[in-house]
Amino acid sequence: MQLRFSPRALRPRAAAASRLSLLIETVKPWLARVATIGIAGYPPQVQRRLKILNVVSYLIAFFTFAYAAQHIFVDVRLWAPVIVINLLLAVVALLVPLAHRVNEIAGGLVLAAAEFAALFVLTGYLGHSSGIHIQYITYAAAPFVILGLGRLKLILSLVITGFVLHLASWFLFPDHRAFLSVNAANLDATYITASVTTFGLIAATVYYAFHLAERAEAQTESLLRNILPETIVDRLKAAPGTTIADSFEEASVLFADLQGFVALAKKLGPARTVEFLNTLMTEFDSLAERHGVEKIKTIGDAYMAAAGVPNPVRDHAQRLARLSRDLLAAAEQASDAIGMPLALRIGLASGPLMGGVIGAKRLTYDVWGDTVNLASRLEGSGEPGRVHVSAHAQALLGGEFRLESRGALDIKGLGTVQTWYLAGPV
């Protein structure tokens, strides 16, 4: 028999999925806010653990309120002690975020004490066949996630306490000693709900912990990749602690420096000067990324970039030449925007150089060698609004750009060299 699927039959399911997705997206911001209650003022790592504890507390409150409501509808008189204990535990769980004001472990200890006592008493009321004592198993994992590994003795004491209470509940409260006499069907239902709670809490705690950890790792990696080249980050992750140092037979380096910046800083003042520099250097960074160039660093109003490092490319000089023209245009626009004369001096040199990661803290990727020194000297001896180019860079750029000879120039430490000015595309 041939089966036919009607698009109309699928529409209700699609609509339901869409409504569920909309509900989740609506609830997410609210959940994110309530998860952060009481965590302000703590370091980020502690805040992550307190978020997990808050979420666990809310889950416990939800489950215990649900159990209380269930028993109210079944037989409020018979289940009165169980209802009261569940309601008290739910209230304690909801108050956990307020305990963070005392210290970072107060909430976790309050919740653990309330849980240990409530589960023990409930098992006494209903007997071990109710399965309530299996919820102690959550304490085999929860303390590690909530308290971190810095308090191993406290964590182990909670784990051992949960284990001892689990065994004690089994041996001390057989069914014939239970304070409440309930039928087998109710005991089975209680066992099922206890199992659901145990599995749900463990799964939710571990999921949320990994979710926060992965998000924190992603943020850290994103920040690291903004500081260091991506290939360098990958090498450091693959072999932490190793020295990153490479030699490049062919690469190009650019130095750019703002002329008139001192007068500008005096006029604008510290706050506006930093704002202006941040805006301009952010634009420079965008241009460098657009042209496939690696930003090396900024030093005040100076900008340093390189092409062909850490990944060799054949058109390294051309990339920096195109970037140079855009940097000049960006500086000119910035000058017009603030109504003050500003111009870039740019030095560009090509040749062999070395690159690597410097330092053990606040890592930086840097390049050095005669080519780097030459580019710096060319910037310092150039003219505002122009790109001063070395002889080797001129030879590489000749087919694509027009260059004007500057003539011979005595460069400190490097002797007499021929230099050119970049005039524009051919």
C-alpha positions as CSV (number, residue, x, y, z in Angstrom):
1,M,0.0,0.0,0.0
2,Q,1.4,3.4,-0.9
3,L,1.6,5.9,1.9
4,R,0.8,9.5,1.1
5,F,1.8,12.4,3.4
6,S,-0.3,15.5,3.4
7,P,1.4,18.8,4.0
8,R,-1.7,19.9,5.9
9,A,-1.2,17.0,8.3
10,L,2.3,18.3,9.1
11,R,1.2,21.8,9.7
12,P,-0.1,21.4,13.3
13,R,3.1,19.7,14.3
14,A,5.2,22.4,12.7
15,A,3.0,25.0,14.4
16,A,3.4,23.3,17.8
17,A,7.2,23.1,17.3
18,S,7.2,26.8,16.4
19,R,5.2,27.7,19.5
20,L,7.5,25.6,21.7
21,S,10.6,27.3,20.2
22,L,9.0,30.7,20.7
23,L,8.2,29.8,24.3
24,I,11.8,28.6,24.9
25,E,13.2,31.8,23.4
26,T,10.8,33.9,25.6
27,V,11.7,32.1,28.8
28,K,15.5,32.0,28.2
29,P,16.2,35.6,29.2
30,W,14.0,35.3,32.3
31,L,15.8,32.1,33.3
32,A,19.2,33.7,32.7
33,R,18.2,36.6,35.0
34,V,17.0,34.4,37.9
35,A,20.1,32.2,37.6
36,T,22.2,35.2,38.4
37,I,20.4,36.2,41.6
38,G,22.9,36.8,44.5
39,I,26.1,36.2,42.5
40,A,27.1,39.8,41.9
41,G,30.5,40.7,43.3
42,Y,32.1,37.3,43.0
43,P,34.8,36.4,40.5
44,P,33.6,34.9,37.1
45,Q,34.6,31.3,38.1
46,V,32.7,31.5,41.3
47,Q,29.7,33.1,39.6
48,R,29.5,30.1,37.2
49,R,29.3,27.7,40.1
50,L,26.7,29.8,41.9
51,K,24.6,29.9,38.7
52,I,24.7,26.1,38.7
53,L,23.7,26.0,42.4
54,N,20.8,28.5,41.7
55,V,19.5,26.3,38.8
56,V,19.7,23.2,41.0
57,S,17.9,24.9,43.8
58,Y,15.1,26.0,41.5
59,L,14.8,22.5,40.1
60,I,14.6,21.1,43.7
61,A,11.9,23.7,44.5
62,F,9.9,22.8,41.4
63,F,10.0,19.0,42.1
64,T,9.2,19.3,45.8
65,F,6.3,21.7,45.1
66,A,5.0,19.3,42.5
67,Y,5.2,16.4,45.0
68,A,3.4,18.4,47.6
69,A,0.6,19.3,45.2
70,Q,0.4,15.6,44.1
71,H,-0.1,14.4,47.7
72,I,-2.6,17.2,48.4
73,F,-4.8,15.9,45.7
74,V,-4.3,12.2,46.7
75,D,-5.1,12.4,50.5
76,V,-4.1,15.6,52.3
77,R,-4.7,14.2,55.8
78,L,-2.7,11.0,55.2
79,W,0.1,12.8,53.5
80,A,0.2,15.9,55.6
81,P,3.7,15.3,57.1
82,V,5.1,14.6,53.7
83,I,3.4,17.7,52.2
84,V,4.8,19.9,55.0
85,I,8.4,18.6,54.6
86,N,8.3,19.1,50.9
87,L,7.0,22.6,51.2
88,L,9.6,23.5,53.7
89,L,12.3,22.0,51.5
90,A,11.0,24.0,48.5
91,V,11.1,27.2,50.5
92,V,14.7,26.6,51.7
93,A,15.7,25.8,48.1
94,L,14.2,29.1,46.9
95,L,16.1,31.0,49.6
96,V,19.5,29.6,48.6
97,P,20.4,32.5,46.3
98,L,20.0,34.9,49.3
99,A,22.6,32.8,51.2
100,H,25.2,33.9,48.7
101,R,25.3,37.2,50.4
102,V,27.0,35.5,53.4
103,N,29.7,33.7,51.4
104,E,30.1,31.6,48.3
105,I,29.5,28.2,50.0
106,A,26.7,29.2,52.4
107,G,23.9,28.4,49.9
108,G,25.4,25.0,49.0
109,L,25.7,24.0,52.7
110,V,22.2,25.2,53.6
111,L,20.7,23.2,50.7
112,A,22.8,20.1,51.5
113,A,21.7,20.2,55.1
114,A,18.1,20.7,54.2
115,E,18.2,17.9,51.6
116,F,20.0,15.4,54.0
117,A,17.5,16.0,56.8
118,A,14.3,16.0,54.5
119,L,15.2,12.9,52.6
120,F,16.1,11.0,55.9
121,V,12.8,12.0,57.5
122,L,10.7,11.3,54.4
123,T,12.3,7.8,54.1
124,G,11.4,7.2,57.8
125,Y,7.8,8.2,57.1
126,L,7.3,6.0,54.0
127,G,9.9,3.2,54.3
128,H,12.8,2.4,52.0
129,S,10.6,0.9,49.3
130,S,9.5,4.5,48.5
131,G,12.9,5.0,46.9
132,I,13.3,8.5,48.4
133,H,16.7,7.6,49.7
134,I,18.1,7.1,46.2
135,Q,18.1,10.9,45.8
136,Y,21.2,10.9,48.0
137,I,23.0,9.6,45.0
138,T,22.9,13.1,43.5
139,Y,25.5,14.0,46.1
140,A,28.0,11.8,44.4
141,A,28.4,14.4,41.7
142,A,26.7,17.7,42.7
143,P,29.2,18.9,45.3
144,F,32.1,18.7,42.8
145,V,30.1,20.8,40.3
146,I,28.7,23.3,42.8
147,L,31.7,23.8,45.1
148,G,34.6,23.3,42.6
149,L,37.7,21.3,43.3
150,G,39.3,23.9,45.7
151,R,37.5,22.5,48.7
152,L,38.1,18.8,48.3
153,K,37.8,17.9,52.0
154,L,34.4,19.6,52.2
155,I,33.3,17.9,49.0
156,L,34.4,14.5,50.2
157,S,32.6,15.0,53.5
158,L,29.3,15.8,51.7
159,V,29.8,12.8,49.4
160,I,30.5,10.5,52.3
161,T,27.6,11.9,54.3
162,G,25.2,11.3,51.4
163,F,26.5,7.8,51.1
164,V,26.1,7.0,54.8
165,L,22.6,8.5,54.9
166,H,21.6,6.5,51.8
167,L,22.7,3.2,53.5
168,A,21.3,4.2,56.9
169,S,17.9,5.0,55.3
170,W,17.8,1.5,53.8
171,F,18.7,-0.4,56.9
172,L,16.9,1.8,59.5
173,F,13.6,2.2,57.7
174,P,12.3,-1.1,56.3
175,D,8.7,-0.9,55.2
176,H,7.3,-2.5,58.4
177,R,8.8,0.4,60.4
178,A,7.4,3.2,58.3
179,F,5.5,5.9,60.2
180,L,2.9,6.1,57.4
181,S,1.0,3.1,56.1
182,V,0.4,3.5,52.3
183,N,-0.5,1.0,49.7
184,A,1.9,-0.5,47.2
185,A,0.6,1.6,44.3
186,N,1.4,4.8,46.2
187,L,4.9,3.4,47.1
188,D,5.5,2.6,43.4
189,A,4.5,6.1,42.3
190,T,6.8,7.6,45.0
191,Y,9.7,5.4,43.8
192,I,9.1,6.5,40.2
193,T,9.0,10.2,41.1
194,A,12.2,9.8,43.3
195,S,13.9,8.1,40.4
196,V,12.8,10.8,38.0
197,T,14.1,13.5,40.4
198,T,17.5,11.8,40.8
199,F,18.1,11.3,37.1
200,G,16.7,14.7,36.3
201,L,18.9,16.6,38.8
202,I,22.0,14.8,37.8
203,A,21.4,15.3,34.1
204,A,20.4,18.9,34.5
205,T,23.3,19.7,36.8
206,V,25.9,18.1,34.6
207,Y,24.4,19.6,31.4
208,Y,24.2,23.1,32.8
209,A,27.8,22.9,34.2
210,F,29.2,21.8,30.8
211,H,27.1,24.4,29.1
212,L,28.6,27.2,31.2
213,A,32.1,25.7,30.9
214,E,31.9,25.4,27.1
215,R,30.6,29.0,26.9
216,A,33.4,30.3,29.1
217,E,35.9,28.3,27.1
218,A,34.5,29.8,23.8
219,Q,34.7,33.3,25.2
220,T,38.3,32.7,26.4
221,E,39.3,31.3,23.1
222,S,37.7,34.1,21.2
223,L,39.6,36.6,23.3
224,L,42.8,34.7,22.8
225,R,42.3,34.6,19.0
226,N,41.8,38.4,19.1
227,I,45.2,38.7,20.8
228,L,47.2,36.1,18.9
229,P,47.1,34.8,15.3
230,E,44.8,31.8,14.9
231,T,47.5,29.4,13.8
232,I,49.6,30.4,16.8
233,V,46.7,29.8,19.2
234,D,46.2,26.3,17.6
235,R,49.9,25.5,18.1
236,L,49.9,26.7,21.8
237,K,46.8,24.5,22.5
238,A,48.4,21.5,20.8
239,A,51.6,21.9,22.7
240,P,51.2,24.2,25.8
241,G,54.5,25.6,27.2
242,T,56.5,25.2,24.0
243,T,58.5,28.0,22.5
244,I,56.9,29.5,19.4
245,A,59.6,30.9,17.1
246,D,59.8,30.9,13.3
247,S,62.0,32.3,10.6
248,F,60.5,33.7,7.4
249,E,62.5,34.1,4.2
250,E,60.0,36.6,2.7
251,A,57.6,38.8,4.5
252,S,56.7,42.5,4.8
253,V,56.3,44.9,7.7
254,L,54.5,48.2,8.0
255,F,54.8,51.0,10.6
256,A,52.3,53.8,10.7
257,D,52.5,56.9,13.0
258,L,50.1,59.8,13.4
259,Q,51.6,63.3,12.9
260,G,50.1,66.1,15.0
261,F,48.9,63.7,17.6
262,V,50.5,65.5,20.6
263,A,48.6,68.7,19.8
264,L,45.4,66.7,19.3
265,A,45.8,65.0,22.7
266,K,46.2,68.4,24.4
267,K,43.1,69.7,22.8
268,L,40.9,66.7,23.3
269,G,41.9,65.7,26.8
270,P,42.5,62.2,28.1
271,A,39.0,60.7,27.8
272,R,38.3,62.0,24.3
273,T,41.9,61.2,23.1
274,V,41.5,57.5,24.2
275,E,38.0,57.4,22.5
276,F,39.5,58.8,19.3
277,L,42.4,56.5,19.3
278,N,40.2,53.5,20.0
279,T,37.9,54.4,17.1
280,L,40.7,54.9,14.7
281,M,42.7,51.8,15.7
282,T,39.5,49.7,15.5
283,E,39.1,51.0,11.9
284,F,42.7,50.1,11.2
285,D,42.1,46.6,12.6
286,S,39.1,46.1,10.3
287,L,41.2,47.2,7.3
288,A,44.0,44.9,8.2
289,E,41.6,42.0,8.5
290,R,40.0,42.9,5.1
291,H,43.4,42.8,3.4
292,G,44.6,39.6,5.1
293,V,47.2,41.3,7.1
294,E,48.3,40.5,10.7
295,K,48.2,43.3,13.2
296,I,51.2,43.0,15.4
297,K,50.6,45.8,18.0
298,T,49.8,49.4,18.7
299,I,52.1,51.7,20.7
300,G,50.3,54.9,21.5
301,D,49.4,56.4,18.2
302,A,51.6,54.0,16.2
303,Y,50.4,51.0,14.4
304,M,52.4,48.0,13.3
305,A,51.3,45.2,10.9
306,A,52.9,42.4,8.9
307,A,52.0,40.2,6.0
308,G,53.4,36.8,5.3
309,V,53.5,35.9,9.0
310,P,52.7,33.6,10.7
311,N,51.3,32.1,7.5
312,P,53.5,32.7,4.4
313,V,51.9,34.3,1.4
314,R,53.3,35.3,-2.0
315,D,51.7,38.8,-2.2
316,H,52.8,40.0,1.2
317,A,54.1,43.4,-0.1
318,Q,51.0,44.0,-2.2
319,R,48.8,43.4,0.8
320,L,50.6,45.9,2.9
321,A,50.7,48.4,0.0
322,R,46.9,48.2,-0.4
323,L,46.4,48.4,3.3
324,S,48.7,51.5,3.4
325,R,46.5,53.4,1.0
326,D,43.4,52.6,3.0
327,L,45.1,53.6,6.3
328,L,46.0,57.0,4.8
329,A,42.3,57.5,3.7
330,A,41.1,56.5,7.1
331,A,43.4,59.0,8.8
332,E,42.3,61.7,6.5
333,Q,38.6,61.0,7.3
334,A,39.4,61.1,11.0
335,S,41.2,64.4,10.5
336,D,38.1,65.9,8.8
337,A,35.8,64.5,11.5
338,I,37.6,66.3,14.3
339,G,38.6,69.4,12.3
340,M,42.3,69.1,13.1
341,P,45.3,68.4,10.8
342,L,46.3,64.7,11.1
343,A,48.4,62.7,8.7
344,L,50.0,59.3,8.8
345,R,53.6,58.5,8.0
346,I,54.0,55.0,6.9
347,G,57.2,52.9,6.4
348,L,57.0,49.6,4.5
349,A,59.9,47.1,4.1
350,S,60.1,43.5,2.8
351,G,62.7,40.8,3.4
352,P,63.5,38.0,5.9
353,L,62.4,38.3,9.5
354,M,61.6,36.2,12.6
355,G,58.4,35.9,14.5
356,G,57.3,34.3,17.7
357,V,55.4,34.5,21.0
358,I,57.0,36.7,23.7
359,G,56.5,36.4,27.4
360,A,54.8,34.0,29.8
361,K,52.1,36.4,30.9
362,R,50.1,38.7,28.6
363,L,51.4,36.9,25.6
364,T,52.1,38.8,22.4
365,Y,53.1,37.7,18.9
366,D,55.9,39.9,17.7
367,V,58.3,40.1,14.8
368,W,61.9,41.2,14.7
369,G,65.0,41.5,12.5
370,D,66.6,43.9,10.0
371,T,63.5,44.1,7.9
372,V,61.5,45.3,11.0
373,N,64.1,47.8,11.9
374,L,64.2,49.1,8.3
375,A,60.4,49.6,8.2
376,S,60.6,51.5,11.5
377,R,63.4,53.8,10.2
378,L,61.5,54.4,6.9
379,E,58.4,55.5,8.8
380,G,60.5,57.9,10.9
381,S,62.3,59.4,7.9
382,G,59.2,59.6,5.6
383,E,56.8,62.4,4.8
384,P,53.3,62.8,6.3
385,G,50.6,61.4,4.1
386,R,53.0,59.1,2.2
387,V,54.2,55.5,2.2
388,H,58.0,55.2,2.4
389,V,59.1,51.9,0.7
390,S,62.3,49.9,0.9
391,A,64.2,48.7,-2.2
392,H,63.1,45.1,-1.9
393,A,59.5,46.1,-1.4
394,Q,59.8,48.3,-4.5
395,A,61.0,45.4,-6.6
396,L,58.0,43.3,-5.4
397,L,55.4,46.1,-6.0
398,G,56.7,47.4,-9.3
399,G,54.3,45.4,-11.5
400,E,51.2,46.6,-9.6
401,F,52.0,50.1,-8.2
402,R,53.7,53.2,-9.4
403,L,56.7,54.2,-7.2
404,E,58.7,57.4,-7.0
405,S,62.4,57.3,-6.2
406,R,63.3,59.0,-2.9
407,G,67.0,58.5,-3.6
408,A,69.7,57.3,-1.3
409,L,69.1,57.5,2.4
410,D,71.4,56.8,5.3
411,I,69.6,54.5,7.7
412,K,71.1,54.2,11.2
413,G,72.4,50.7,11.7
414,L,71.8,49.7,8.1
415,G,73.9,52.1,6.1
416,T,72.9,53.8,2.9
417,V,69.8,52.4,1.1
418,Q,67.7,53.4,-1.9
419,T,64.1,54.1,-1.0
420,W,60.9,55.0,-2.8
421,Y,57.5,56.5,-2.2
422,L,54.3,54.7,-3.1
423,A,52.5,56.8,-5.7
424,G,49.5,54.7,-6.5
425,P,48.3,51.8,-8.6
426,V,49.7,51.3,-12.1
